[in-house]
Amino acid sequence: MAEFTLSVVAPDRTIFEGEVLSAVVPGVNGYMGVMANHEPIIAALETGIVECKDARGQSTHIAIGGGFMEVSGTKAIILANSGEAASEIDLADAEKELEEARKALRGESSSIASEDAQDALKRAMNRIKAARRA
């Protein structure tokens, strides 16, 4: 199988860059797969987990907070609103964020504004899911 270059970039840094056989990404209409020589596409991405596999069969998981992806020929670039590799996520920290979001949704005192609670809940759950896959 042919490889392609995948880059996952957040506003503050490059999270991942390497040769992969495939990537599964969280599109706004559901997860979609990408392989080398995929038809050119620009797609909006939802909060979710990017899973890519290299030639050795190793999987890498990356939690992203939405963004866009461009695929052309042998290159795919994900411009994520936020993101971190699953191996970098502090599970205890993500669980604290989840509890803070739940407090805000219940109307209790929280460090998260009530209007941001739903997004914070989704992000925290995504980070926990990714960390457990690392």
Phi, psi and omega in degrees: 000145181279148177260162172219162180271126176247129175238130175242116187236132173253168181304330185260348183186168171271122183274321182208141171208123180182175178274129180226159175273324182206160175217141174242125188234151182275086177289161181294340178255017180122169180291146178222150181259150179226136175228174180303146179063027175297150175302142178302137182206149168236125185226143173280141181245150180258165171301129181175196184244129173270127176242124177235146180240136179263181184296338178275358181086006179283135177258142173240134180245136181226124176276125177238155178254053180081177179145212181221155176228137173241131177238132174206121178059246183253030180215137174228134179236127175252120175259099186267142175297323175203162178179159174200146177295145181304323181293343181267349186280129174275109185300319180297320178295316179296322178293325175296318178298321178298315180295320177298318179295319179297319177300315181298320179293329178278354180085011178277169178295127183210158177282355181253132177295144184301327180287342179260357188297319182297316178295319179296321178298314180297316179297315181296317179296322178295317179296319179297314180300315180295316181299325180287344177270348184293000000 
